[in-house]
């Protein structure tokens, strides 16, 4: 599902669209940074959409997935992955905790995603 992120041109609430897709049994792939990270920075700050989706569907398991070599396997703007080697690592599912605020949840989600990432050479 592609989401129009421009509030001026979109015709549907993106959180409602994603919540409906989850209700219908779909799995969603989200880039919580709000865009594909093409920088050397490991992660960009997460946008609030992940929090709002977790709040709308608190029983949904949110599974952090780290795709090593993502920018080569699925370059920004492409819809079909390029057949190159990559490693996909799944972390433990997380959910929004009762009373958890946006900043705390997004920090925890960021930590969960980084926890699924393999160590970089300079981290070892």
C-alpha positions in Angstrom: 0.0 0.0 0.0 1.4 3.3 -1.0 0.6 6.3 1.3 0.4 9.8 0.0 2.4 11.7 2.6 1.5 15.1 1.3 -1.4 16.4 3.4 -2.4 18.8 0.6 -3.0 16.1 -2.0 -4.0 13.0 0.0 -7.6 12.1 0.1 -7.6 9.5 2.9 -6.2 9.4 6.4 -3.0 7.3 6.2 -3.4 5.8 9.7 -7.0 4.8 8.9 -5.8 3.2 5.6 -3.1 1.2 7.4 -5.5 0.2 10.3 -8.0 -1.1 7.8 -5.4 -3.1 6.0 -4.3 -4.7 9.3 -8.0 -5.4 10.1 -8.2 -7.2 6.8 -5.2 -9.4 7.6 -2.5 -7.6 5.6 1.1 -7.2 6.6 2.5 -3.8 6.2 6.1 -2.7 5.6 6.8 0.7 7.1 9.8 3.0 7.0 9.3 4.7 10.3 11.9 7.3 9.5 9.3 8.7 7.0 11.5 8.2 4.1 14.2 5.9 2.8 17.4 6.6 4.6 20.0 7.2 1.9 22.6 8.8 4.3 25.4 7.2 6.2 23.5 7.7 9.4 22.3 4.3 10.8 18.8 5.6 11.4 17.0 8.9 11.0 14.6 10.0 13.7 11.3 8.1 13.6 8.2 10.0 12.5 5.0 9.8 14.6 3.1 7.6 12.1 4.3 4.4 13.8 3.1 5.6 17.1 -0.3 6.6 15.7 -0.8 3.2 14.1 0.2 1.5 17.3 -2.3 3.6 19.2 -5.0 2.8 16.6 -4.3 -0.9 16.8 -2.7 -1.6 20.1 -3.0 -5.4 19.7 -1.0 -5.4 16.5 2.5 -6.9 16.7 5.0 -4.5 15.3 8.0 -6.5 14.2 11.3 -4.6 13.7 13.1 -5.8 10.6 16.6 -4.8 9.6 17.5 -5.3 5.9 21.2 -5.2 5.4 22.1 -3.8 2.0 18.6 -2.3 1.6 19.6 0.6 -0.6 21.1 -1.7 -3.1 18.5 -4.4 -3.0 15.6 -2.0 -3.2 16.7 1.4 -4.3 14.5 4.4 -3.5 11.7 4.7 -6.0 11.7 1.0 -7.0 8.9 -1.4 -6.3 10.5 -4.7 -7.1 13.7 -5.8 -5.3 16.8 -6.3 -7.3 18.2 -9.9 -7.0 21.2 -9.2 -4.8 22.4 -10.7 -1.6 21.1 -9.2 1.6 20.5 -10.3 5.2 17.1 -9.8 6.8 17.0 -9.9 10.6 13.7 -10.0 12.6 13.5 -8.6 16.1 11.1 -9.4 18.8 7.6 -7.9 18.3 6.7 -4.7 20.2 3.4 -3.1 21.1 2.4 0.2 22.5 2.3 -0.1 26.3 -0.6 1.2 28.3 -0.2 4.9 28.9 3.1 5.0 26.9 3.6 8.4 25.3 4.8 9.0 21.7 8.4 9.9 22.5 8.9 6.9 24.8 7.4 4.5 22.3 9.4 5.9 19.4 12.6 5.7 21.4 11.8 2.1 22.3 10.9 1.2 18.7 14.2 2.8 17.5 16.1 0.7 20.1 14.2 -2.4 18.9 15.1 -1.8 15.3 18.8 -1.1 16.1 18.7 -4.3 18.2 17.9 -6.3 15.1 20.7 -4.7 13.2 24.0 -6.6 12.8 27.0 -4.9 14.4 29.0 -2.6 12.1 32.7 -3.0 11.8 33.4 0.1 14.0 30.9 -1.2 16.6 32.9 -4.3 17.2 
